[in-house]
């Protein structure tokens, strides 16, 4: 079928917005939904794009994405694995690969950057993705990059490019520098985040950037130097079918739940631990369940020991979606103690279950959580005393918990769902395609006659690349190594 025929197809062949279905390449250099917000974004956005009638091929590296194939839309969602050397896998992170694992110069670059203290994955994934996309020119209408921002995605990647930046990683870099207490630690942080120089350069050359909040939009303009007219807000959301109230789940008295990484300063967990110690003076049964990995050393571990909270703080990881939802439902209070968030999915998900929320005003959290006293209790970031006061207030007031929980879910249903996120994203896809193909019938359609993607997992181990295709990005990529 020609592109013109496809665009003029019957109503049954059209996507939910009345346009022809798009074939989308969705890139993610880290995709596991149990390892961070990027994986959650890819999992839920890809599902909702498929439900709108589009064909989505997620192209990702380790840890590979988990996708939700919808039985009502068979063949519309596909995973293609684009493997790295997986240098940070458990149980041997920062490993040295065996000689036979090396396939090309990109692998050598990945290892050399790791050996010198840098984080190579945004650059090396972008180089592999560029090669893969160029080899499949004409098969995609649009390429959507999920915050890789690597040199390999500059120039022609075979289709119009749309990029999501959840928030500038320069924010994480500065918070970790602020928390570093020795010159050796500061040097290590600067080296690890060297890739942010590349991301700044790439971001300024992108035609279209999506982000998840107004706060992130302003920071992309301020930190990355992107022109304001190129940055567009498309709010993400919670899976409100999964994260929903269930009265049959028993609430555990005194339970506070949070999602956090103990060794990431911007998550503010150390302030929540300190707040818990204060809360237990008034509510002895108060305890904290942290969804995340426990650090055996560092500020959080030291705070737990200092305040004698070994029996009152529990870490859980590797739990299923159903177990996570029931854990949040079982809490009397959910808490987001972060110093900064570009959106805060944990806040939206907790609110969607009807669990009352205590959250800081760091970054974009107020955009999600709403007004203090209406849909949450809001406190300043980094203030353990204010956290303790809000937590104690909620633990001692059942009527307030019920009111905030009900209002919080209503807010999420109105503003923050994945269906809304997918609809807004598709609108920007169509704008990108129109910019690339201004004629009334010209589109970047998939190759005529090519069958729709199957739901099976495809292997995309890198093959050889012509030197000319690599040299135009390698000269810039060395700046981050």
Phi, psi and omega per residue, in radians:
X1 nan 2.377 3.105
X2 -1.318 2.861 3.100
X3 -1.084 -0.682 -3.140
X4 -1.102 -0.738 3.135
X5 -1.147 -0.686 3.128
X6 -1.105 -0.737 -3.110
X7 -1.190 -0.493 -3.120
X8 -1.730 0.439 -3.061
X9 -1.227 3.098 -3.126
X10 -1.227 2.814 3.122
X11 -0.971 -0.565 -3.136
X12 -1.148 -0.383 -3.120
X13 -1.594 -0.044 -3.052
X14 -1.543 2.728 3.048
X15 -1.340 3.079 -3.041
X16 -1.090 -0.477 -3.127
X17 -1.536 0.099 3.120
X18 1.564 -0.122 3.081
X19 -1.598 3.014 3.127
X20 -1.262 2.618 3.120
X21 -1.055 2.484 3.103
X22 -1.761 2.627 2.996
X23 -1.845 2.056 -2.905
X24 -2.034 2.276 2.954
X25 -1.729 1.999 -3.112
X26 -1.871 1.967 -3.025
X27 -1.691 2.422 3.040
X28 -2.624 2.122 -3.109
X29 -1.412 -0.268 2.980
X30 -2.423 2.047 -2.960
X31 -2.147 -0.098 -3.081
X32 -1.192 2.137 -3.084
X33 -1.208 -0.151 3.093
X34 -1.654 0.066 -3.100
X35 -2.044 0.153 3.106
X36 2.553 3.028 -3.035
X37 -1.143 -0.497 -3.138
X38 -1.086 -0.715 3.120
X39 -1.180 -0.653 3.080
X40 -1.089 -0.759 -3.136
X41 -1.035 -0.861 -3.105
X42 -1.125 -0.742 -3.090
X43 -1.071 -0.877 -3.023
X44 -1.404 -0.660 3.125
X45 -1.137 -0.756 -3.122
X46 -1.075 -0.702 3.116
X47 -1.099 -0.795 -3.094
X48 -1.249 -0.572 3.044
X49 -1.091 -0.711 3.101
X50 -1.125 -0.693 3.128
X51 -1.139 -0.439 3.084
X52 -1.400 -0.058 3.060
X53 1.811 0.202 -3.116
X54 -1.755 2.841 3.078
X55 -1.789 2.191 -3.028
X56 -2.142 2.195 3.007
X57 -2.015 1.962 3.102
X58 -1.496 2.170 -3.136
X59 -1.982 1.958 -2.991
X60 -2.488 2.810 3.079
X61 -1.877 3.097 -3.125
X62 -1.195 2.519 -0.149
X63 -1.222 2.271 -2.983
X64 -1.161 2.585 3.123
X65 -1.109 2.674 2.947
X66 -1.851 2.174 -3.082
X67 -1.957 2.676 -3.139
X68 -1.883 1.623 3.089
X69 -1.213 2.214 -3.132
X70 -1.647 2.137 -3.082
X71 -1.120 -0.346 3.099
X72 -1.378 -0.228 -3.116
X73 -2.308 1.112 -3.075
X74 -1.124 2.460 3.082
X75 1.399 0.029 -3.069
X76 -1.625 -0.118 -3.072
X77 -2.369 2.246 -3.037
X78 -2.464 2.535 3.043
X79 -1.936 2.224 3.011
X80 -2.003 2.132 -3.115
X81 -1.496 2.222 3.115
X82 -2.092 1.468 -2.886
X83 -1.235 2.479 2.935
X84 -1.671 -2.876 3.004
X85 -1.513 -0.049 3.071
X86 0.919 0.993 -3.009
X87 -1.307 -0.248 -3.056
X88 -1.971 0.304 -3.095
X89 -1.225 2.690 3.037
X90 -1.545 2.548 0.133
X91 -1.709 0.346 -3.084
X92 -2.239 1.095 3.129
X93 -1.126 2.686 -3.102
X94 1.046 0.640 -3.113
X95 -1.339 2.774 3.011
X96 -1.759 2.044 -3.092
X97 -1.141 2.669 3.011
X98 -1.215 2.728 -3.072
X99 -0.980 -0.673 -3.075
X100 -1.252 -0.179 3.115
X101 -1.372 -0.362 -3.096
X102 -1.278 2.290 -3.103
X103 -1.964 -0.510 -3.055
X104 -2.911 -3.037 -3.075
X105 -1.188 -0.422 3.107
X106 -1.176 -0.697 3.078
X107 -1.063 -0.760 3.131
X108 -1.088 -0.707 3.091
X109 -1.096 -0.704 -3.127
X110 -1.077 -0.804 -3.120
X111 -1.203 -0.744 -3.110
X112 -1.087 -0.675 3.118
X113 -1.161 -0.723 3.102
X114 -1.105 -0.788 -3.127
X115 -1.033 -0.549 -3.111
X116 -1.611 0.193 3.021
X117 1.602 0.069 -3.129
X118 -1.654 2.987 3.092
X119 -1.887 1.910 -2.958
X120 -1.551 -0.278 -2.841
X121 -1.092 -0.722 3.110
X122 -1.018 -0.722 3.139
X123 -1.228 -0.906 -3.025
X124 -1.197 -0.616 3.060
X125 -1.119 -0.701 -3.124
X126 -1.111 -0.635 3.123
X127 -1.189 -0.736 3.107
X128 -1.174 -0.690 3.140
X129 -1.145 -0.700 3.111
X130 -1.018 -0.809 -3.137
X131 -1.098 -0.766 -3.114
X132 -1.133 -0.775 -3.097
X133 -1.192 -0.687 3.126
X134 -1.146 -0.591 3.109
X135 -1.216 -0.304 -3.101
X136 -2.047 0.516 -3.131
X137 -0.900 2.358 3.118
X138 1.614 -0.132 -3.117
X139 -1.574 -0.230 -3.092
X140 -2.168 2.523 3.015
X141 -1.413 -0.596 -3.078
X142 -2.646 2.560 3.037
X143 -1.932 2.226 -3.124
X144 -2.029 1.965 -3.140
X145 -1.644 2.210 3.122
X146 -1.656 1.392 2.981
X147 1.060 0.512 2.986
X148 -1.282 -0.906 3.102
X149 0.940 0.806 -3.127
X150 -1.787 2.721 -3.123
X151 -0.981 -0.550 -3.086
X152 -1.107 -0.313 -3.106
X153 -1.662 0.046 3.026
X154 -1.392 2.685 3.134
X155 1.400 -2.712 -3.024
X156 -1.477 2.030 3.055
X157 -1.966 0.322 3.024
X158 1.601 -0.120 3.134
X159 -2.864 2.829 3.084
X160 -1.012 2.507 -3.079
X161 -1.898 2.264 2.977
X162 -2.098 2.400 -3.064
X163 -2.184 2.357 2.986
X164 -1.742 2.251 2.992
X165 -2.066 1.926 -3.105
X166 -1.170 -0.801 2.928
X167 -2.871 2.753 3.141
X168 -1.154 2.255 3.135
X169 -1.184 -0.239 3.045
X170 -1.043 -0.459 3.086
X171 -1.157 -0.810 3.095
X172 -1.034 -0.753 -3.126
X173 -1.015 -0.834 -3.096
X174 -1.144 -0.700 3.129
X175 -1.130 -0.656 3.104
X176 -1.236 -0.623 3.059
X177 -1.120 -0.702 3.126
X178 -1.104 -0.553 -3.113
X179 -1.505 -0.217 -3.113
X180 -1.251 2.297 -3.047
X181 -1.912 0.062 3.078
X182 -2.413 2.776 3.122
X183 -1.174 -0.556 3.105
X184 -1.117 -0.714 3.122
X185 -1.169 -0.692 3.123
X186 -1.109 -0.721 3.111
X187 -1.100 -0.731 -3.128
X188 -1.103 -0.727 3.124
X189 -1.119 -0.779 -3.131
X190 -1.080 -0.725 -3.135
X191 -1.179 -0.761 -3.127
X192 -1.042 -0.711 -3.101
X193 -1.606 0.342 3.131
X194 -1.054 -0.472 -3.124
X195 -1.121 -0.291 3.137
X196 -1.164 -0.424 3.045
X197 -1.107 -0.755 3.079
X198 -1.073 -0.782 -3.079
X199 -1.111 -0.607 3.061
X200 -1.097 -0.815 -3.105
X201 -1.108 -0.751 -3.121
X202 -1.179 -0.785 -3.072
X203 -1.003 -0.678 -3.096
X204 -1.197 -0.271 -3.109
X205 -1.817 0.080 -3.096
X206 -1.473 2.444 3.138
X207 -1.325 -0.478 -3.060
X208 -2.628 2.177 3.134
X209 -2.140 2.225 3.015
X210 -1.759 2.535 3.022
X211 -2.483 3.021 -2.867
X212 -1.801 -0.080 -3.119
X213 -2.784 2.821 3.076
X214 -1.138 -0.617 3.092
X215 -1.085 -0.822 3.114
X216 -1.098 -0.651 3.120
X217 -1.013 -0.827 -3.120
X218 -1.135 -0.652 -3.130
X219 -1.246 -0.552 3.048
X220 -1.123 -0.705 3.078
X221 -1.144 -0.811 -3.048
X222 -1.307 -0.766 -3.023
X223 -1.515 -0.663 -3.044
X224 -1.763 -0.206 3.096
X225 1.311 0.414 3.116
X226 -1.397 2.432 3.113
X227 -1.074 2.362 -3.081
X228 -0.981 -0.605 -3.091
X229 -1.254 -0.151 3.126
X230 -1.713 -0.058 -3.061
X231 -1.937 2.192 -3.034
X232 -2.229 2.396 -3.126
X233 -1.590 2.172 2.954
X234 -2.237 1.816 -3.102
X235 -1.096 2.457 3.004
X236 -1.664 -2.981 -3.046
X237 -2.866 -2.919 3.139
X238 -1.791 2.690 2.974
X239 -1.381 1.615 -2.981
X240 -1.303 -0.209 2.993
X241 -1.341 -0.726 3.129
X242 -1.341 -0.920 3.135
X243 -1.510 1.608 -3.068
X244 -2.502 2.781 3.108
X245 -1.170 2.612 3.057
X246 -2.582 1.728 -3.083
X247 -1.065 -0.317 -3.126
X248 -1.293 -0.276 3.110
X249 -1.441 2.131 -3.080
X250 -1.289 2.278 3.041
X251 -1.360 2.405 -3.141
X252 -1.647 2.087 -3.112
X253 -0.962 2.301 3.073
X254 1.426 -0.002 -3.061
X255 -1.372 2.263 3.025
X256 -2.075 2.324 -3.122
X257 -2.143 2.502 3.083
X258 -2.546 2.746 3.039
X259 -1.970 2.109 -3.022
X260 -2.846 2.721 2.953
X261 -1.805 2.183 -3.022
X262 -1.100 -0.522 -3.029
X263 -1.732 0.253 3.121
X264 -1.932 1.889 -3.026
X265 -0.995 -0.646 -3.039
X266 -1.163 -0.265 3.125
X267 -1.329 -0.259 2.996
X268 1.209 0.342 -3.061
X269 -1.125 -0.570 -3.120
X270 -1.083 -0.573 3.110
X271 -1.277 -0.574 3.096
X272 -1.211 -0.665 3.093
X273 -1.094 -0.776 3.099
X274 -1.086 -0.721 3.119
X275 -1.092 -0.676 3.140
X276 -1.053 -0.700 3.121
X277 -1.043 -0.683 3.116
X278 -1.231 -0.719 -3.104
X279 -1.093 -0.650 -3.065
X280 -1.168 -0.306 3.049
X281 -1.163 -0.531 3.140
X282 -1.767 -0.552 -3.122
X283 -2.225 1.518 -3.037
X284 -1.055 -0.403 -3.134
X285 -1.509 0.018 -3.137
X286 -1.133 2.343 3.118
X287 -2.620 2.805 -3.019
X288 -2.115 2.303 3.005
X289 -1.983 2.116 -3.097
X290 -1.849 2.121 3.032
X291 -1.483 1.770 -3.078
X292 2.796 3.055 -3.091
X293 -1.476 2.391 3.100
X294 -1.448 2.275 3.041
X295 -1.527 2.307 -3.104
X296 -1.347 -0.301 3.116
X297 -2.486 2.929 3.133
X298 1.959 -3.131 -3.025
X299 -1.024 -0.690 -3.110
X300 -1.200 -0.827 3.116
X301 -1.053 -0.695 3.129
X302 -1.161 -0.656 3.124
X303 -1.184 -0.702 3.106
X304 -1.046 -0.750 3.131
X305 -1.216 -0.751 -3.082
X306 -1.065 -0.681 -3.093
X307 -1.662 0.091 3.098
X308 1.116 0.761 -3.035
X309 -1.881 0.350 -3.108
X310 -0.948 -0.683 -3.129
X311 -1.515 -0.065 -3.055
X312 -1.945 -0.061 3.113
X313 -2.207 2.147 -3.130
X314 -2.192 2.392 3.094
X315 -1.865 2.407 3.069
X316 -2.273 2.511 3.084
X317 -2.599 2.829 3.111
X318 1.235 0.410 -3.128
X319 -1.552 2.756 -3.134
X320 -1.319 2.939 3.075
X321 -1.014 -0.794 -3.110
X322 -1.093 -0.704 3.121
X323 -1.159 -0.670 3.108
X324 -1.107 -0.803 -3.127
X325 -1.076 -0.781 -3.136
X326 -1.148 -0.579 3.079
X327 -1.108 -0.794 3.119
X328 -1.126 -0.727 3.113
X329 -1.081 -0.573 -3.071
X330 -1.329 -0.216 -3.095
X331 -1.449 2.531 2.989
X332 -1.339 -0.488 -3.124
X333 -2.500 2.414 2.926
X334 -1.812 2.599 -3.071
X335 -2.391 2.379 2.992
X336 -2.093 1.714 -3.051
X337 -1.614 0.261 -2.962
X338 -1.072 2.548 2.983
X339 -1.285 -0.460 -3.106
X340 -2.774 2.474 2.950
X341 -2.515 2.479 3.051
X342 -1.362 -0.363 3.038
X343 -2.657 -1.072 -3.099
X344 1.590 1.393 2.999
X345 -1.079 -0.706 3.113
X346 -0.991 -0.621 3.101
X347 -1.143 -0.830 -3.131
X348 -1.099 -0.720 -3.107
X349 -1.188 -0.718 3.101
X350 -1.112 -0.771 3.119
X351 -1.080 -0.644 -3.133
X352 -1.116 -0.485 3.107
X353 -1.410 -0.141 -3.063
X354 1.484 0.194 3.102
X355 -1.468 2.219 -3.103
X356 -1.139 2.563 -2.949
X357 -2.087 2.368 2.854
X358 -1.922 2.196 -3.068
X359 -2.486 2.630 3.047
X360 -1.382 3.028 3.080
X361 -1.754 0.441 -3.113
X362 -1.311 2.220 3.081
X363 1.086 -2.271 -3.038
X364 -1.586 0.102 -3.075
X365 -0.970 -0.747 3.126
X366 -1.078 -0.500 3.081
X367 -1.093 -0.553 -3.129
X368 -1.537 -0.899 -2.959
X369 -1.342 -0.425 3.128
X370 1.538 -2.874 -3.006
X371 -1.413 2.525 3.078
X372 -1.031 2.252 3.105
X373 1.499 -0.178 3.120
X374 -1.818 -0.900 3.141
X375 -2.153 -0.071 3.128
X376 -2.886 3.079 2.867
X377 -1.907 2.172 -3.035
X378 -1.902 2.429 -3.127
X379 -2.373 2.766 3.107
X380 -1.180 2.558 3.093
X381 -1.192 2.525 3.087
X382 1.341 0.257 -3.089
X383 -2.012 1.649 -3.086
X384 -1.128 -0.609 3.138
X385 -1.132 -0.748 3.115
X386 -1.164 -0.678 3.067
X387 -1.042 -0.804 -3.113
X388 -1.080 -0.739 -3.124
X389 -1.108 -0.740 -3.129
X390 -1.188 -0.739 3.132
X391 -1.113 -0.767 3.128
X392 -1.096 -0.694 -3.139
X393 -1.080 -0.785 -3.124
X394 -1.226 -0.739 -3.136
X395 -1.070 -0.466 -3.091
X396 -1.707 0.081 -3.043
X397 -2.392 1.632 -3.112
X398 -1.119 -0.665 3.130
X399 -1.123 -0.695 3.105
X400 -1.145 -0.702 3.110
X401 -1.053 -0.772 -3.117
X402 -1.135 -0.749 -3.108
X403 -1.152 -0.798 -3.130
X404 -1.174 -0.658 3.131
X405 -1.105 -0.752 3.137
X406 -1.167 -0.771 -3.128
X407 -1.182 -0.598 3.127
X408 -1.126 -0.774 3.119
X409 -1.113 -0.722 3.125
X410 -1.054 -0.665 3.120
X411 -1.122 -0.771 -3.139
X412 -1.109 -0.765 3.141
X413 -1.067 -0.582 -3.131
X414 -1.324 -0.638 -2.903
X415 -2.118 -0.474 -2.872
X416 -2.284 1.328 3.048
X417 -2.145 2.741 -3.136
X418 -1.241 -0.489 3.088
X419 -1.105 -0.772 3.080
X420 -1.096 -0.713 -3.141
X421 -1.064 -0.754 -3.132
X422 -1.142 -0.714 3.135
X423 -1.083 -0.773 3.122
X424 -1.148 -0.638 3.137
X425 -1.175 -0.734 3.129
X426 -1.054 -0.670 3.117
X427 -1.017 -0.678 3.126
X428 -1.336 -0.551 2.997
X429 -1.001 -0.824 -3.082
X430 -1.137 -0.630 3.071
X431 -1.112 -0.710 3.135
X432 -1.134 -0.726 3.111
X433 -1.131 -0.706 3.140
X434 -1.133 -0.659 3.100
X435 -1.128 -0.661 -3.112
X436 -1.295 -0.592 -3.049
X437 -2.286 1.446 -3.009
X438 -1.234 -0.318 -3.121
X439 -1.153 2.722 -3.053
X440 -1.148 -0.392 -3.085
X441 -2.136 -0.004 -3.115
X442 -1.488 2.243 3.116
X443 -2.419 2.811 3.066
X444 -1.615 1.060 -3.041
X445 -1.304 2.806 3.040
X446 -1.129 2.833 -3.106
X447 -0.974 2.213 -3.131
X448 -0.948 2.367 3.092
X449 1.506 -0.164 3.137
X450 -1.302 2.310 -3.120
X451 -1.203 2.716 3.076
X452 -1.097 2.707 -3.104
X453 -1.107 2.488 3.060
X454 -1.515 2.814 -3.099
X455 -1.386 0.023 -3.099
X456 -1.315 2.801 3.098
X457 -1.461 2.252 -3.137
X458 -1.845 2.571 3.063
X459 -1.693 2.360 -3.115
X460 -2.278 0.918 3.109
X461 -1.039 2.269 -3.054
X462 -1.003 2.502 3.052
X463 -1.964 -3.023 -3.080
X464 -1.171 2.696 -3.136
X465 -2.278 2.460 3.113
X466 -1.127 2.399 -3.107
X467 -0.948 -0.665 -3.106
X468 -1.090 -0.579 -3.126
X469 -1.271 -0.407 -3.123
X470 -1.627 -0.604 -3.011
X471 -1.115 -0.563 -3.074
X472 -1.236 -0.266 3.044
X473 -1.911 -0.391 -3.062
X474 -1.171 -0.632 -3.106
X475 -1.061 -0.642 3.088
X476 -1.386 -0.615 -3.041
X477 -1.135 -0.472 -3.131
X478 -1.095 -0.393 -3.095
X479 -1.130 -0.363 -3.122
X480 -1.680 -0.008 -3.014
X481 -1.858 nan nan
